[in-house]
Amino acid sequence: MIELPRKYVDLTNLTMDGQRLPIEYVRSEIIWRNEEPAFQPIIQELEAAPQPGFFLTSKQNERTVRVRWHLNRHCVLKSDVFYGSEGALYRDIDAKGVGYTRNFPMIFLSVREPEMKNDMEMRGILHNEVATEDCLITEEISKLGIRAARYIAQIELFELVKGDGQVVPRQAIGKELWLNFDSVRPTIAVRAMGTTSRVYDLGIHQETNNGAYVKEIVDDAIGLVSLELGQKLTPKDYVAWFTETMGKQLGKLHKSKIWTDFMVQIHQGTHNLTLDCRLTDTYHYQTPLSAKRRYEYLVRRAAEDPKWNLFLESDFPSNLTKEEVKAAIANNKKGEEEDKRSHLFTARDFVDGVNEIYPVGKPEEFKDMFNRAYLSER
């Protein structure tokens, strides 16, 4: 008799992710919609709201969203299991770029002068150019069978909320922060995932006493993956599945001449990999299509301002033929080596994190598993 999959955790009761913060609807517009049939009900909900976009506010009201520990400009709109047309399981609907929160308990700060200059995350803002590139690359790798945070919609915000709760045109805040918000174009990325919990969340910290929380999100991830696979997984089964999936996905990406450049991201990539092995924040990936977009962008900018020829020449040397440029992109040996090394670091951190809750074995035991999975797809 086959046992039912482990029941995943009720996310509304997570010890460190259950907080809800008030929002204010702001003047906004859906500027991109995913045609995936399974995403249409969510898009219709956005369209039926007073405005599709919103921003966190310091004024208490009945309109609230659930915020996530360790994710400074995100919220979870809803958590209901559904399946995409490709058969993938989704549950958490994440909205990124909705205002700034930090630490536990959450502290609302909204758009403010940041500690880190020119850092959009510190202002709770998502740059439209970053969201668009992320969306394009996510859709590109999803077609290869890669597990990723799928974009449902992009919403441009024409108003924002100040720290005192006042709703103002985005240009007003832009002037205060010396930012051109007509250029930055604040955007909300609405994305579908299984779980929004990341490998980075697995660290247990005495100062926050988050051991129970880590157990909850690990159990939740095991339950979701069990549900997706249709079989009950033990913690060790889950870690083996995760490690093999990581290896296979990286092999597929490299076979298609795509490099993730995990090392440029914070925390060596552990912040951009969910606990059901979905890649997030892919805008920095190098793909043949992204290289083409980069080339066309630099050509346009150079036509407007000759100074951009320096960047064009640096990225695409004029002494190389098109075929040589393509060959250079297709044979990124250094990129492959860095990718593998950083993925193995992330796999090690993942195993160490799960070991804090369940004894599943040493990270070295899973290294060969990762490498075999990688080679099977490469």
C-alpha positions, -999 to 999 in steps of 0.1 A, spaced: 0 0 0 14 34 -11 13 60 17 0 94 9 27 121 5 37 140 36 14 169 43 31 202 36 31 229 62 2 254 65 22 285 54 -2 309 72 12 296 105 49 296 98 67 309 128 87 335 110 68 340 77 33 344 90 34 381 95 11 403 75 18 439 66 -7 465 52 -7 476 16 -21 505 -4 -32 501 -39 -14 526 -62 -18 537 -98 -3 510 -119 -6 489 -151 0 453 -161 27 457 -188 33 420 -195 12 389 -191 22 352 -193 0 332 -217 3 300 -197 -33 289 -191 -27 280 -155 -17 316 -147 -48 332 -161 -69 331 -129 -42 349 -110 -39 376 -138 -77 380 -136 -75 385 -99 -49 413 -104 -71 429 -131 -102 428 -108 -85 446 -80 -89 484 -76 -54 486 -91 -32 457 -102 -2 471 -82 2 480 -46 29 490 -21 35 484 16 23 512 38 29 522 74 -9 529 79 -28 500 93 -58 488 73 -76 456 63 -56 451 31 -26 430 41 -1 406 25 22 380 40 58 389 41 89 367 41 118 366 64 151 371 46 134 386 15 135 423 18 111 434 -10 88 405 -14 54 392 -3 34 361 -9 0 369 -25 -15 334 -21 -5 297 -15 -28 273 -33 -14 242 -50 -21 241 -88 -4 226 -119 10 242 -150 2 229 -185 37 213 -185 27 194 -153 49 214 -129 35 219 -94 31 255 -82 18 270 -49 34 302 -37 26 333 -57 55 357 -50 54 395 -56 88 412 -57 92 450 -56 64 459 -32 83 479 -7 111 474 18 110 452 49 138 440 70 147 416 99 123 399 123 100 412 134 95 431 101 101 468 101 83 488 75 106 514 59 92 519 24 112 539 -1 140 556 18 176 568 16 194 534 16 225 523 35 238 510 2 238 537 -25 221 528 -58 208 495 -44 172 490 -55 166 463 -29 173 486 -1 145 508 -14 121 480 -19 121 487 -56 125 464 -86 140 480 -117 119 473 -148 150 465 -169 161 438 -144 126 424 -142 122 422 -180 156 405 -185 148 381 -156 115 373 -172 130 367 -207 157 343 -193 133 325 -171 110 317 -200 140 307 -221 153 282 -196 119 269 -187 115 257 -223 145 236 -217 128 218 -188 147 238 -161 128 244 -128 125 282 -124 104 308 -108 80 315 -136 68 350 -143 30 355 -143 29 392 -149 49 424 -146 32 455 -131 46 490 -135 40 513 -106 33 550 -113 28 558 -76 47 548 -45 41 550 -8 63 572 15 74 562 50 45 583 65 19 563 44 13 591 18 7 579 -17 26 601 -42 37 600 -78 69 580 -82 87 611 -95 82 629 -62 101 601 -43 126 599 -71 136 635 -67 141 630 -29 165 601 -36 182 616 -67 167 588 -89 149 591 -122 120 568 -116 108 574 -152 140 556 -162 141 531 -134 103 524 -138 95 506 -105 79 472 -113 63 443 -94 73 409 -107 45 384 -99 60 349 -100 48 313 -95 70 289 -74 64 258 -53 80 273 -22 95 307 -18 119 294 9 155 294 -2 187 274 6 199 305 24 170 302 49 184 269 62 209 286 85 200 283 122 208 314 142 209 317 180 200 354 179 167 347 161 160 312 176 148 300 142 154 263 146 117 255 146 112 277 115 140 258 96 123 225 104 90 238 92 104 250 58 123 217 53 92 196 61 72 219 38 97 214 10 98 176 15 60 176 14 57 196 -17 83 175 -36 66 143 -24 33 157 -37 48 166 -70 65 132 -74 36 112 -61 56 93 -35 65 99 2 101 110 5 123 106 35 147 135 43 175 116 27 154 108 -4 146 145 -6 183 156 -4 193 130 -31 165 143 -53 176 179 -48 212 172 -54 205 152 -86 181 178 -99 207 205 -93 233 185 -113 209 177 -142 197 213 -145 233 227 -147 242 200 -173 212 210 -194 221 247 -191 257 242 -201 246 219 -230 226 249 -243 255 273 -238 240 290 -207 260 300 -177 244 310 -144 274 329 -129 262 320 -94 293 336 -78 282 371 -87 251 367 -67 249 372 -29 256 343 -6 272 322 -35 238 315 -50 221 301 -19 197 330 -20 186 323 -55 177 286 -53 144 276 -36 140 245 -15 121 227 -43 152 234 -65 138 263 -86 162 290 -99 153 326 -92 167 360 -102 182 348 -135 187 383 -151 225 380 -149 226 346 -167 246 345 -199 226 329 -227 230 331 -265 198 352 -266 208 375 -237 242 381 -255 223 391 -286 201 415 -266 232 429 -250 249 435 -284 218 451 -299 214 473 -268 250 485 -269 248 492 -306 217 514 -300 234 533 -271 266 538 -291 246 553 -319 232 578 -294 265 585 -275 299 575 -288 311 568 -252 292 535 -253 316 523 -280 339 515 -251 314 490 -237 306 476 -271 343 471 -279 349 455 -245 320 430 -248 322 424 -286 357 432 -300 354 445 -335 385 425 -346 365 393 -341 341 380 -367 306 370 -359 315 334 -360 344 340 -336 321 358 -312 296 330 -313 324 305 -307 337 324 -277 302 324 -262 297 287 -270 330 277 -253 330 294 -220 352 269 -201 359 293 -173 322 299 -169 314 262 -167 341 256 -141 329 285 -119 293 274 -123 301 238 -112 322 250 -83 296 274 -70 268 249 -74 288 224 -54 292 250 -27 255 256 -27 248 218 -26 272 215 4 254 244 22 220 228 14 231 194 29 246 211 59 214 230 65 192 199 63 216 181 86 208 206 113 173 191 113 176 155 100 208 134 98 210 127 60 248 122 56 279 143 49 280 167 19 308 147 3 284 117 -1 263 137 -24 292 153 -45 295 122 -68 257 121 -72 258 158 -84 286 151 -108 270 120 -123 237 139 -128 255 168 -144 274 145 -169 241 126 -177 227 158 -192 259 176 -204 
